[in-house]
């Protein structure tokens, strides 16, 4: 891992075609501008983690008994007026 210190307005270059510029700095945040070719994927880590979690959840198979229990719980919630 490379750790750099940059000030507002300063840039760093990754490879030959990616440029990261520090636009603004707050007490506990940094605003960055990233210039990269369209074929380079740029994602926040929390989005990658959420996608992974969703993929895992979608791959879980439920037994008919589990589905029945979930449906009963949903019906109870609906009948009680909770939204």
N, C-alpha and C positions, 0 to 999 in steps of 0.2 A: 504494500500500500504506500502510495506517495502522498505526503501531507504538505500542502502549500499554504502560504499566507498571501492573500491578495487584498488590495484596497478597492474601494468603489471606483469603477471605470477601468480597472486593470483586466487584462485578458490572459488566457492560457490556451495553448493549442495542443490538440491531441491528434497525432498523426499529421497528415498533410491537409485534411479537409474538415476538421472539427474545431470550432473556436468557442470557448466559454468566456463570457464577459460578466463581471460582477456589476449589476445595475444599481443595487441598493443594499444597505446593511442596517438591520435593526438590532435590538437587544438580544433577541433569541431567534433571529431568522436572517436569511440571505436571499435576495432575488437575483437569479441568474438568467442570462440569455444564452441559448445554445444554438449555434449555427452548424448544421450538419446536412449532408446529402439526404434526400427523401428516403433512400433505402436503408438508412441507419435508424434503428428503433431506439426511441428514448422514452423510458417509462419510469415513473416514481416507484420506489421499492414497495410501498404499501399497495399499489395497484397489482404488482406482480404477486404479492402474498395473497391478496383477495382473489385473484384469478385462480391461483393454486388451490385455495380453500374451496372455492366454488366448484372447481373441477373434481376435487375429492368428494364433495358432497353429492354431486351429480352422479358419481360412479357407484355410490352406495345403493345396493339393491335391498328393497324392503320385502319382507314376507307378507303374504296376504293378512296375517294376524296383526302385524304392525300397522299396515295401512288401515285396517278396521279400527284399531285403537286410536289412530290419529284422527280419522273421520269422526269418531265418537267425541273426542276432545273438542274438535272444531264445532260440532253440533252443540255441545254443552256451552261453549263460549258464545255461539250465535244466539242460543236460547236465553242466555243470561243478559244479553244486550251489550256485551263488551265488543268493542271494535278494535 
